[in-house]
Amino acid sequence: MKIGFIGAGNLATALVGGSSQSDFFSQHEFFAYDLYQPSLERISAYGVSAVSDVSELINVSDIVILAVKPKDFPSLLKENSETFKVNNLFIVSVAAGTELAFISSLLGYDAKLARIMPNINAKVRGSATAVFVQDNVPAAEKQTLIDFCNSFGGTFEMDENQFAVFGVIGGCSPAFNYMYIDQLARAAVKLGMNKAVALEVAAQAVKGSAEMILSNDAHPYELVDRVCSPGGTTIEGVTALQQNGFENAINSAVEAAYNKDCKMRAKK
């Protein structure tokens, strides 16, 4: 199967970078087009073939992944609609706040469409990726897409109406997690630890905590209770987080990102 990327920015490069570490990558051909030459050079380093224009990419691909900004969709899809249609391509969007009905209206025909929502952790095969595939997509092509997503992390098939929520906890949350890890390390620096060492310790602790939740049936707060000894250091820290609005800050971040997605969809 030949997979083409229109747009070779950070996310597209992360998907390819993660997939290139799997068997999936060696079994398929990858192509990319981008107006920005340095982006093409970066993604080409993984063995992706760069092409000179959108039409060429469409003509050499079986699956096309739209990895450009949503604002570029109208011109891109309207100008190339006939080429997409003639080639009967399976078109996959990674754009937040952009529903398949909108993409279909721009194309002007009953195209084979899907949405995926990966995150930047795909680069280390750690993405959480939502997948929604329309019913008109053949089973073999759907499976190829799912296999591709599995090649750079974990995949969750879900209805498109859940993508806005997933986009926050699966797509935006890596940035929240990076901030949390960095702040843990900065607090350790304040207390005398080397920053590089503190970052590694904090990141490993967060990684291990995530693995505990994924491999354990216990509720997260049950795990919190296991760590908190009576009168100990951990309960002091947990209480301080609660008193300083830790839960409220997380809720506010999720709601703010979700509301932004709703506004993006409302403009279309």
Contacts in CASP RR format, 6 or more apart in sequence:
PFRMAT RR
TARGET T0000
AUTHOR 0000-0000-0000
METHOD contacts of the structure
MODEL  1
MKIGFIGAGNLATALVGGSSQSDFFSQHEFFAYDLYQPSLERISAYGVSA
VSDVSELINVSDIVILAVKPKDFPSLLKENSETFKVNNLFIVSVAAGTEL
AFISSLLGYDAKLARIMPNINAKVRGSATAVFVQDNVPAAEKQTLIDFCN
SFGGTFEMDENQFAVFGVIGGCSPAFNYMYIDQLARAAVKLGMNKAVALE
VAAQAVKGSAEMILSNDAHPYELVDRVCSPGGTTIEGVTALQQNGFENAI
NSAVEAAYNKDCKMRAKK
1 28 0 8 1.000
1 29 0 8 1.000
1 62 0 8 1.000
1 63 0 8 1.000
1 141 0 8 1.000
1 144 0 8 1.000
2 28 0 8 1.000
2 29 0 8 1.000
2 30 0 8 1.000
2 31 0 8 1.000
2 60 0 8 1.000
2 61 0 8 1.000
2 62 0 8 1.000
2 63 0 8 1.000
3 28 0 8 1.000
3 29 0 8 1.000
3 30 0 8 1.000
3 31 0 8 1.000
3 61 0 8 1.000
3 62 0 8 1.000
3 63 0 8 1.000
3 64 0 8 1.000
3 65 0 8 1.000
3 148 0 8 1.000
4 30 0 8 1.000
4 31 0 8 1.000
4 32 0 8 1.000
4 33 0 8 1.000
4 57 0 8 1.000
4 60 0 8 1.000
4 61 0 8 1.000
4 63 0 8 1.000
4 64 0 8 1.000
4 65 0 8 1.000
5 12 0 8 1.000
5 16 0 8 1.000
5 30 0 8 1.000
5 31 0 8 1.000
5 32 0 8 1.000
5 33 0 8 1.000
5 34 0 8 1.000
5 43 0 8 1.000
5 48 0 8 1.000
5 57 0 8 1.000
5 64 0 8 1.000
5 65 0 8 1.000
5 67 0 8 1.000
6 32 0 8 1.000
6 33 0 8 1.000
6 34 0 8 1.000
6 54 0 8 1.000
6 57 0 8 1.000
6 64 0 8 1.000
6 65 0 8 1.000
6 66 0 8 1.000
6 67 0 8 1.000
6 68 0 8 1.000
6 76 0 8 1.000
7 32 0 8 1.000
7 33 0 8 1.000
7 34 0 8 1.000
7 39 0 8 1.000
7 66 0 8 1.000
7 67 0 8 1.000
7 68 0 8 1.000
8 32 0 8 1.000
8 33 0 8 1.000
8 34 0 8 1.000
8 36 0 8 1.000
8 39 0 8 1.000
8 40 0 8 1.000
8 42 0 8 1.000
8 43 0 8 1.000
8 48 0 8 1.000
8 67 0 8 1.000
9 34 0 8 1.000
9 36 0 8 1.000
9 39 0 8 1.000
9 42 0 8 1.000
9 43 0 8 1.000
9 67 0 8 1.000
10 120 0 8 1.000
11 67 0 8 1.000
11 94 0 8 1.000
11 118 0 8 1.000
11 120 0 8 1.000
11 122 0 8 1.000
12 32 0 8 1.000
12 43 0 8 1.000
12 65 0 8 1.000
12 67 0 8 1.000
12 94 0 8 1.000
13 39 0 8 1.000
13 42 0 8 1.000
13 43 0 8 1.000
13 46 0 8 1.000
13 123 0 8 1.000
14 118 0 8 1.000
14 120 0 8 1.000
14 121 0 8 1.000
14 122 0 8 1.000
14 123 0 8 1.000
14 127 0 8 1.000
14 152 0 8 1.000
15 65 0 8 1.000
15 67 0 8 1.000
15 118 0 8 1.000
15 122 0 8 1.000
15 127 0 8 1.000
15 148 0 8 1.000
15 152 0 8 1.000
16 25 0 8 1.000
16 30 0 8 1.000
16 32 0 8 1.000
16 43 0 8 1.000
16 46 0 8 1.000
16 48 0 8 1.000
17 46 0 8 1.000
17 122 0 8 1.000
17 123 0 8 1.000
17 152 0 8 1.000
18 122 0 8 1.000
18 123 0 8 1.000
18 124 0 8 1.000
18 125 0 8 1.000
18 151 0 8 1.000
18 152 0 8 1.000
19 25 0 8 1.000
19 122 0 8 1.000
19 148 0 8 1.000
19 151 0 8 1.000
19 152 0 8 1.000
20 46 0 8 1.000
20 47 0 8 1.000
21 125 0 8 1.000
22 125 0 8 1.000
22 151 0 8 1.000
22 152 0 8 1.000
23 151 0 8 1.000
24 147 0 8 1.000
24 148 0 8 1.000
24 150 0 8 1.000
24 151 0 8 1.000
25 151 0 8 1.000
28 144 0 8 1.000
28 148 0 8 1.000
29 49 0 8 1.000
30 46 0 8 1.000
30 47 0 8 1.000
30 48 0 8 1.000
30 49 0 8 1.000
31 48 0 8 1.000
31 49 0 8 1.000
31 50 0 8 1.000
31 51 0 8 1.000
31 57 0 8 1.000
31 60 0 8 1.000
31 61 0 8 1.000
32 40 0 8 1.000
32 43 0 8 1.000
32 44 0 8 1.000
32 48 0 8 1.000
32 49 0 8 1.000
32 50 0 8 1.000
32 51 0 8 1.000
32 57 0 8 1.000
33 40 0 8 1.000
33 50 0 8 1.000
33 51 0 8 1.000
33 52 0 8 1.000
33 53 0 8 1.000
33 54 0 8 1.000
33 56 0 8 1.000
33 57 0 8 1.000
34 40 0 8 1.000
34 43 0 8 1.000
40 50 0 8 1.000
41 50 0 8 1.000
43 50 0 8 1.000
44 50 0 8 1.000
51 57 0 8 1.000
51 60 0 8 1.000
54 76 0 8 1.000
54 79 0 8 1.000
54 80 0 8 1.000
54 83 0 8 1.000
55 80 0 8 1.000
55 83 0 8 1.000
57 64 0 8 1.000
58 64 0 8 1.000
58 80 0 8 1.000
58 83 0 8 1.000
58 84 0 8 1.000
58 87 0 8 1.000
58 89 0 8 1.000
59 83 0 8 1.000
59 87 0 8 1.000
61 87 0 8 1.000
61 89 0 8 1.000
62 89 0 8 1.000
62 90 0 8 1.000
62 141 0 8 1.000
63 89 0 8 1.000
63 90 0 8 1.000
63 91 0 8 1.000
63 92 0 8 1.000
63 141 0 8 1.000
63 144 0 8 1.000
63 145 0 8 1.000
64 84 0 8 1.000
64 89 0 8 1.000
64 90 0 8 1.000
64 91 0 8 1.000
64 92 0 8 1.000
65 92 0 8 1.000
65 93 0 8 1.000
65 94 0 8 1.000
65 116 0 8 1.000
66 73 0 8 1.000
66 76 0 8 1.000
66 91 0 8 1.000
66 92 0 8 1.000
66 93 0 8 1.000
66 94 0 8 1.000
66 95 0 8 1.000
66 103 0 8 1.000
67 94 0 8 1.000
68 76 0 8 1.000
68 95 0 8 1.000
69 95 0 8 1.000
70 95 0 8 1.000
70 96 0 8 1.000
70 97 0 8 1.000
70 98 0 8 1.000
70 264 0 8 1.000
73 95 0 8 1.000
73 98 0 8 1.000
73 102 0 8 1.000
73 103 0 8 1.000
73 106 0 8 1.000
74 106 0 8 1.000
77 84 0 8 1.000
77 103 0 8 1.000
77 106 0 8 1.000
77 107 0 8 1.000
78 106 0 8 1.000
78 107 0 8 1.000
81 106 0 8 1.000
81 107 0 8 1.000
81 108 0 8 1.000
81 109 0 8 1.000
84 91 0 8 1.000
84 107 0 8 1.000
84 111 0 8 1.000
85 107 0 8 1.000
85 109 0 8 1.000
85 111 0 8 1.000
88 112 0 8 1.000
89 111 0 8 1.000
89 112 0 8 1.000
90 112 0 8 1.000
90 113 0 8 1.000
90 114 0 8 1.000
90 137 0 8 1.000
90 141 0 8 1.000
90 145 0 8 1.000
91 103 0 8 1.000
91 107 0 8 1.000
91 111 0 8 1.000
91 112 0 8 1.000
91 113 0 8 1.000
91 114 0 8 1.000
92 113 0 8 1.000
92 114 0 8 1.000
92 115 0 8 1.000
92 116 0 8 1.000
92 145 0 8 1.000
93 100 0 8 1.000
93 103 0 8 1.000
93 113 0 8 1.000
93 114 0 8 1.000
93 115 0 8 1.000
93 116 0 8 1.000
94 115 0 8 1.000
94 116 0 8 1.000
94 117 0 8 1.000
94 118 0 8 1.000
96 117 0 8 1.000
96 167 0 8 1.000
96 261 0 8 1.000
96 264 0 8 1.000
97 163 0 8 1.000
97 164 0 8 1.000
97 261 0 8 1.000
97 264 0 8 1.000
97 265 0 8 1.000
97 268 0 8 1.000
98 264 0 8 1.000
98 265 0 8 1.000
98 268 0 8 1.000
99 115 0 8 1.000
99 160 0 8 1.000
99 265 0 8 1.000
99 268 0 8 1.000
100 113 0 8 1.000
100 114 0 8 1.000
100 115 0 8 1.000
100 132 0 8 1.000
100 134 0 8 1.000
100 160 0 8 1.000
102 268 0 8 1.000
103 111 0 8 1.000
103 113 0 8 1.000
104 110 0 8 1.000
104 111 0 8 1.000
104 113 0 8 1.000
110 136 0 8 1.000
112 134 0 8 1.000
112 136 0 8 1.000
112 137 0 8 1.000
112 138 0 8 1.000
112 141 0 8 1.000
113 134 0 8 1.000
113 137 0 8 1.000
114 131 0 8 1.000
114 132 0 8 1.000
114 133 0 8 1.000
114 134 0 8 1.000
114 137 0 8 1.000
114 142 0 8 1.000
114 145 0 8 1.000
115 130 0 8 1.000
115 131 0 8 1.000
115 132 0 8 1.000
115 160 0 8 1.000
115 163 0 8 1.000
116 129 0 8 1.000
116 130 0 8 1.000
116 131 0 8 1.000
116 132 0 8 1.000
116 145 0 8 1.000
116 149 0 8 1.000
117 129 0 8 1.000
117 130 0 8 1.000
117 163 0 8 1.000
117 166 0 8 1.000
117 167 0 8 1.000
117 170 0 8 1.000
117 171 0 8 1.000
118 127 0 8 1.000
118 128 0 8 1.000
118 129 0 8 1.000
118 149 0 8 1.000
118 152 0 8 1.000
118 171 0 8 1.000
119 127 0 8 1.000
119 128 0 8 1.000
119 129 0 8 1.000
119 170 0 8 1.000
119 171 0 8 1.000
119 173 0 8 1.000
119 174 0 8 1.000
120 127 0 8 1.000
120 174 0 8 1.000
121 127 0 8 1.000
121 128 0 8 1.000
121 153 0 8 1.000
121 174 0 8 1.000
122 129 0 8 1.000
122 152 0 8 1.000
122 153 0 8 1.000
123 152 0 8 1.000
125 151 0 8 1.000
125 152 0 8 1.000
125 153 0 8 1.000
126 152 0 8 1.000
126 153 0 8 1.000
126 154 0 8 1.000
127 149 0 8 1.000
127 152 0 8 1.000
127 153 0 8 1.000
127 154 0 8 1.000
128 153 0 8 1.000
128 154 0 8 1.000
128 156 0 8 1.000
128 170 0 8 1.000
128 171 0 8 1.000
129 149 0 8 1.000
129 152 0 8 1.000
129 153 0 8 1.000
129 154 0 8 1.000
129 155 0 8 1.000
129 156 0 8 1.000
130 156 0 8 1.000
130 157 0 8 1.000
130 158 0 8 1.000
130 162 0 8 1.000
130 163 0 8 1.000
130 166 0 8 1.000
130 167 0 8 1.000
130 170 0 8 1.000
131 145 0 8 1.000
131 146 0 8 1.000
131 149 0 8 1.000
131 155 0 8 1.000
131 156 0 8 1.000
131 157 0 8 1.000
131 158 0 8 1.000
132 157 0 8 1.000
132 158 0 8 1.000
132 159 0 8 1.000
132 160 0 8 1.000
132 163 0 8 1.000
133 142 0 8 1.000
133 145 0 8 1.000
133 157 0 8 1.000
146 155 0 8 1.000
146 157 0 8 1.000
149 155 0 8 1.000
156 166 0 8 1.000
158 166 0 8 1.000
164 258 0 8 1.000
164 261 0 8 1.000
164 262 0 8 1.000
164 265 0 8 1.000
165 258 0 8 1.000
167 257 0 8 1.000
167 261 0 8 1.000
168 254 0 8 1.000
168 257 0 8 1.000
168 258 0 8 1.000
168 261 0 8 1.000
169 254 0 8 1.000
172 253 0 8 1.000
172 257 0 8 1.000
176 250 0 8 1.000
176 253 0 8 1.000
177 206 0 8 1.000
180 206 0 8 1.000
181 199 0 8 1.000
181 202 0 8 1.000
181 203 0 8 1.000
181 206 0 8 1.000
182 199 0 8 1.000
182 202 0 8 1.000
184 198 0 8 1.000
184 202 0 8 1.000
184 205 0 8 1.000
185 193 0 8 1.000
185 195 0 8 1.000
185 198 0 8 1.000
185 199 0 8 1.000
185 201 0 8 1.000
185 202 0 8 1.000
186 195 0 8 1.000
186 198 0 8 1.000
188 198 0 8 1.000
188 201 0 8 1.000
188 202 0 8 1.000
189 195 0 8 1.000
189 198 0 8 1.000
193 201 0 8 1.000
209 223 0 8 1.000
212 223 0 8 1.000
213 220 0 8 1.000
213 223 0 8 1.000
216 223 0 8 1.000
218 226 0 8 1.000
224 238 0 8 1.000
227 234 0 8 1.000
228 234 0 8 1.000
228 235 0 8 1.000
228 238 0 8 1.000
229 235 0 8 1.000
END
